[in-house]
Amino acid sequence: MILLRNLAFYLVFYGGSIFVTAAAFATRNGDQRLFRACVHGWSRMHRWCARVLLGAPVRVEGAPPTEAVLYAVKHESFFEAIDTLTQFPLPAVLAKAELFRIPGWGKAARAYGLIEVDREAGAKALMAMMREAKAAIALGRPLVIFPEGTRVPHGTRAPLQAGFAGLYKVLGLPVIPVAVDSGPTYHRWLKRKRPITYRFGAAIPPGLPREEIEARVTEAINTLNA
């Protein structure tokens, strides 16, 4: 049964992604409502495939705030990278520079407003990232970052990338830590029939020292590790 579920998931999601991604690329410079509908439709299709075909529904614990915040999200698999566009309203996601080099996808990501994070670049790239983040806040878009910088196996903790503390200091926003336990379900070729949970933590105020904000975020985003 697990083989059939996975076969159906890969065929439907990745097959459908070809058409949705092409539609997003084609509309990126036109009507923004249509373009964003394509992007959000892709993410919602992914969640539907996970729920119906894999048997992996999404559960949400806690409620995200409505004011401007910086969401710090645990990163265990590719699931939350796609699902972010469904879980948050028009998010400005800080994403690795390598993703922007994917043909077609990279241009669509820029048009949507994803923010490139290039850890190998210098101060100029960092300043550009900060400008884009501030512009997104001014438009009322929530910022979403995966502070560990890469996918981390379930049950383990990873140090936060240095850029997270810098972004927190410059933006002066509260941080909402978000724990996710997608790893056991999704981070494998044969995905499991198992719920995926988001747990929204309490807001952490701006202005804390780097050691404290990193410690509090690390603790909060790992509450689903057991």
Rosetta blueprint (number, residue, H / E / L):
1 M L
2 I H
3 L H
4 L H
5 R H
6 N H
7 L H
8 A H
9 F H
10 Y H
11 L H
12 V H
13 F H
14 Y H
15 G H
16 G H
17 S H
18 I H
19 F H
20 V H
21 T H
22 A H
23 A H
24 A H
25 F H
26 A H
27 T H
28 R L
29 N L
30 G L
31 D L
32 Q H
33 R H
34 L H
35 F H
36 R H
37 A H
38 C H
39 V H
40 H H
41 G H
42 W H
43 S H
44 R H
45 M H
46 H H
47 R H
48 W H
49 C H
50 A H
51 R H
52 V H
53 L H
54 L H
55 G L
56 A L
57 P L
58 V E
59 R E
60 V E
61 E E
62 G L
63 A L
64 P L
65 P L
66 T L
67 E L
68 A L
69 V L
70 L E
71 Y E
72 A E
73 V E
74 K L
75 H L
76 E L
77 S L
78 F H
79 F H
80 E H
81 A H
82 I H
83 D H
84 T H
85 L H
86 T H
87 Q H
88 F L
89 P L
90 L L
91 P L
92 A E
93 V E
94 L E
95 A E
96 K E
97 A H
98 E H
99 L H
100 F H
101 R H
102 I L
103 P L
104 G L
105 W H
106 G H
107 K H
108 A H
109 A H
110 R H
111 A H
112 Y H
113 G L
114 L L
115 I E
116 E E
117 V E
118 D L
119 R L
120 E L
121 A L
122 G L
123 A H
124 K H
125 A H
126 L H
127 M H
128 A H
129 M H
130 M H
131 R H
132 E H
133 A H
134 K H
135 A H
136 A H
137 I H
138 A H
139 L L
140 G L
141 R L
142 P L
143 L E
144 V E
145 I E
146 F L
147 P L
148 E L
149 G L
150 T L
151 R L
152 V L
153 P L
154 H L
155 G L
156 T L
157 R L
158 A L
159 P L
160 L L
161 Q L
162 A H
163 G H
164 F H
165 A H
166 G H
167 L H
168 Y H
169 K H
170 V H
171 L H
172 G L
173 L L
174 P L
175 V E
176 I E
177 P E
178 V E
179 A E
180 V E
181 D L
182 S L
183 G H
184 P H
185 T H
186 Y H
187 H L
188 R L
189 W L
190 L L
191 K L
192 R L
193 K L
194 R L
195 P L
196 I E
197 T E
198 Y E
199 R E
200 F E
201 G L
202 A L
203 A L
204 I E
205 P L
206 P L
207 G L
208 L L
209 P L
210 R H
211 E H
212 E H
213 I H
214 E H
215 A H
216 R H
217 V H
218 T H
219 E H
220 A H
221 I H
222 N L
223 T L
224 L L
225 N L
226 A L
